[in-house]
């Protein structure tokens, strides 16, 4: 299969940025046909920004608190993304919903990672919600982003068993390990043109 031009990747993160680090580490060891060229955060204290700076990746930080309208905030981000000629956006612990206009500008070119087996346990507290509900198996989902919360077509999923008497903190650590394994692979699949969306289904091409 013919590989298209090398992708310019932006990662959006609001916190620690461990999934950003996983993508950076994976792309150092593997030719994913793409490069993380910018990291954006709405939080000036986000450790993700320090990770990016250490990796010599351009960083941008704009707080939504400076804008009355959310749409104006997203327009400002969109200007940055277009200035950097971004092909593909990875949400990695980005704690804000993107506006419909932003998503439409990058339709089928934004992916997200969520710490549950979607469509179960959507929202900000997927790990704790699954733990508190008492399910025996939870997991991790990588999906395309659409204009509904944790709703877009699913790229990859990996189950994680919840052990008896384990703490939610221990479960969270194990889920993060799975995230760090499958998110970079999903990024690679996108950059190499291996993902085909057919309705709700995403096909991963072998070659």
N, C-alpha and C positions, 0 to 999 in steps of 0.2 A: 504494500500500500504506500502511495506517495505521501510523504510527510510534508505538511505545509510549513510556512515560515515559522521561525522560532518565536514563541509567544512571550510577550511582555506581561508579567504577572504583577498584580497589586494584591496585597494582603491587608484586610481591615481587621483590627483587633482593639479591644478596649481594656484588656488586662494583662495577664502574665505573658501571653504569647507563646505557650509551649507548643501549640500546633504550628505556629510560624516557624519555630526552631526546628521542628520535625521536618517541615518542607525544605528549609534551608539545608539541613544536614543531608537529607535524601538527595537533593539536587546536586550536592557536592560529589556524591559517590556514583550518581547515575545521570546519564544524559537524558533529561526529561523533555528535551526540545522546548525549553522555556527557562526564563530567569525571573526571579523576584526582583523587580526594579524599584518598587516603592512599597512602603508600609504606611497606612493611614490609621490614626486613632482619634477618637473624640475625647480622650482622656489624657491630659498632659503627664499624669503620673504612671501611665501604663508602662510596665516593664518591657512590653513588646517593642516599644520605641528604642530602648537601650539595646535590645537584641539586634534590631535592624541596624543601628548605628555601628555596633561592633562588627557586623557583617558588611559594612560599607554600602548599605542600601539607603536610598533617599527616604527621608521620613517627613510626614506632614501631620500636623495636629490642629484640628479646628473644633472648638466646643459648640455644641448645639445651643448652649445657653446664651450665645451672642445673637441668636436669631429668634424673632417673634414667630415666624412661620417656618414650619418644618421643611416645606418645599424649598424655601430659600437656602436653608442649610444644605440640603441635598444638591441644589444647583451649584453651590460653592465647591462641594466635593467633586461634582461632575467636571467642573472646570479644571481641577487639579488632575483628575484621571485622564482627561483628554489631552492636557498639556504633556503628560508623560506617555502618551500614545499607548495606553493600556489595552490589551486584547482580552484579558481574562481576570476576574476578581474572585478571590477566595476569602470568605468570611471565617475568621478564626477567633471565636469568642468576642465578636462584635455585638455589643449589647443594645443596639438600636435597630429598629426595623427600617428598611429602605423604602422610600416612597415609590409609588407605582410608576411615576415618570422616570425615575432613576432606573428601575428594573427594566422598563421597556427599552431604554437606551442600550442596555446590555443584556437583552433577552437571550436566555440560554447560554450566557457567558459569565454567570455568577453561580458559585457553589457554596454550600454551607455544610458544616459538620454538627451533628446533634447527638447528645449522649443518651439516646434511647432507640428502641426499634420503632421508628415511625410507621404508621400514624399514631401509635400509642405515646402518651406522655409528652405532648408538645409543650413548648414554652421554656421559660428560663430555668426551671428546676427539674429537668427531666430525670436526673439521677435520683434525687430525693423523693420525687413523686412516685417513681417505680418502686423504690425501696419501701416507702411507707405503705404503698398499695398491697405489698406482699407478693408480687409476682416472683416466680422462680427463675425466670430468664429475662434479662433486659439486653442492652447492647448499644451499638453505635450505628448511625446512619449518615452517609454522605449523600446530599441531594442537590439538584438544581434549585435555584431560588425563583419563586414566582411571587405574586402580590398577596399571597395568604401566608400566615405564619406556619413555618415548618411543613410546607405542603407540596413543594415541587417534586418532579419525577426523581425517583431514587436511583443513585448510581451504584453504591455499594452498601452492604449491611453486614455486621458481624455480631453474633450473639455473645453475651456474657452471662454466665450462670451466677446467681446470687446465692452465696453459701449461707447455711444456717449459722446464726449467731455472729455473722460478720457485721462490722460497723459500716455506716454509710461512707465514712472516710476511707476505709479500706476498699470498698466497692468503687469509689471515685478514682482511686489510684489505679485500679485494674482497668477501668474504663478508659482512662487517659492513655494507658499503654496501647490499647487497641486503636484509639483515635490516631495516635502517632504512627501506627503501622499502616492504616488504610487511607488516611487523608492524602499523604504524599502520592500513593499509587493512583488515586482518583485524579489528582492534579496531572500526573504523568499521562494518564489515559486521555484527558482532555487535550493536553498540549500536543500529543501525537495523533490527534484526530480519530481516536478509537471509540468515541462515544456517539451513538446514534439514538436520538429521541424519537420514539414512536408512541404518541399519546402519553399515557402514564408510564410507559416502560422505557428503560434505557438499555440499549444493547451495547455490550462491550466487544468490539471486534478483536479477533485473535491476532491478526497481522496487519 
